[in-house]
Amino acid sequence: MNRPVGYLQKRPDGLDGERGLYYDYVLASNGLFIEAEGKLIAARVPVAACEVRGLAPLEPRFVLRYGRIPQRFFDLALSAFLVDTSKERYVAVTWQDGYHLYVPEQETEAAKVEYQMGDSIVLDLHSHGKMEAWFSTKDNEDETGMKLYGVVGKLDGTPVVQLR
């Protein structure tokens, strides 16, 4: 049966249980993890720490399937954000036979940016101008895909970055 969510146990001889279509909860000796794999990213993140006798341990993991995103993409994004620090701006790093910077047409305001989403996004990055770097309720609602999300703030001084 193809269920959206899988429930697995990490036994000493391997994983036991049925995988889900979208993600899996994995119970291990050192806690509960959520695990998902996409075409661009694979991740295993601890959800709750606990001790479970009889199971094997797991370690968190995060894999960018095509390697690290080069620093120059962050430098280019920061340059785009510094054009006007009084407004929010958006850029993305995409994958299509290599990493690319995607800067769509956008409507920007002091506390809002609207844009058309691109394809194959690995990193979704927007600025908060001179405000702090934090994830707003709107940011949380917008985050629906398996990718990295980032906010850059304090652009009137030393920029601050929050990633998840």
Helices and strands as residue ranges (DSSP letters): E 5-11, E 14-18, E 23-28, E 31-37, E 41-49, E 61-64, H 71-82, E 90-95, E 99-102, E 106-109, E 112-115, E 121-127, H 137-142, E 148-153, E 160-163
